[in-house]
Amino acid sequence: MSHRGLILDFGGVITTDFYGALDAFSERAGLDSGAFVRALREVPEGRAALAAVESGKIAQRDFEQVMGRLLGLDDDGLLENALADLRPRPQIIDLTRRARAKGIRVAA
């Protein structure tokens, strides 16, 4: 079988657990552990903002402003702070290097 491409999700695949990082941030910010994740999954405006930022329909800054308002937090640098615990997963980085070395296109 010949593969022409490899598409990887960012949070939780290329990196460590995306939702775990958001839970840890919520606790650091003085919120309930799952506050950020609930805002993304259960609040219509949060779900819409996530879908829009992931598809490039709104800028990350606009996403920060929506989430800051929903969470009652300062939105300046919100994503940087919320995702501070994410780390690359070395085994996936190695996989992408090996795929590219074999001529397989890689995308996230």
N, C-alpha and C positions, 0 to 999 in steps of 0.2 A: 504494500500500500504506500502510495506517495502522498505526502502532505504538502500543501501549498501555503498554508497559513496557520498561525496560532493566535487566537484572540483570548486575552486574559482580563479578568475583572481586577480592578485595583484593590479596593479595600477588602481584606480577608483572603485574597488570593496572592497578589504580589506582595501585599503587606500583611502584618499581623491583624488580628480581629478588629475590624472597623467599629462594630457596635460596642465591643468591650472598651475601646478607646473613648467612645462617647460617654459610656457609663462612668468611667474613671474621671473624665472631665466634669461630668455633672456633679459628682461627689466633691471634687476640688472646688467647684463653683458654689457649693453650699446648697445644691438641689438634691432631690431624690436621685438615687443611682440611675434609674431609667428615664429621667425626665427628657433628655435630648432625644432619645430613641422614640419615646412615646409621641413627642411633638412631630417627629418625622413619619410615624406610622399611623397615628390616631387622629391628628389634627388636620383637617382638610387643607388648610393653608400651608402647613408644613409638608404634607405629601406633595402638594402641587409645586412648592418651591424646590423640593428635592428633585422631582422629575424635570423641572425646568432647568436647574443648574446642571444636572447630569446630561441633558440633551443640548446644552449650549444656548438655550433660549433666554436665560438671564445670566448675568455675570456673578461670579463668586461673591463680590461685594454686596450685590442685591440679596443674595441668599443669606449672607451674614446679617443683614439688616432685618430680614423677615424672622430669622431664628432668634436674634437678639430680642426682638419685640415679643415673640411667643414665649421665650424663656425668662423674660424680665432681666436680661443681662446686657452689659455694654457690648455692642456689636463690633467695636474696633479690634481687629485681630482675632475675631471669634473662631474662625476656622483653624488658624494656626494653633491657637490654644486648645481647641477641641480635639485636634488630631495629633497633638504633641506626642502621644504615646505610640503612634503607629511606627512600626519598624519594617524595613524590607525583609522578606523571607529569603535567606540565602539560597535555599534549594530551588526556589522559583527563578531567582536571578540566574543561577547556573543553568537551569532548563532553557531559559530564553537565549542565553549565550550559545548553548549547544545547538539549539534550533536555528539560530541565525547563521552559525558556522556551516550548517548543512544547507543553507540557502532558503530556509523557511522564513517567510515574512512574519514578523511579530508585531502585534498591536495590543494596546490596553484600552 
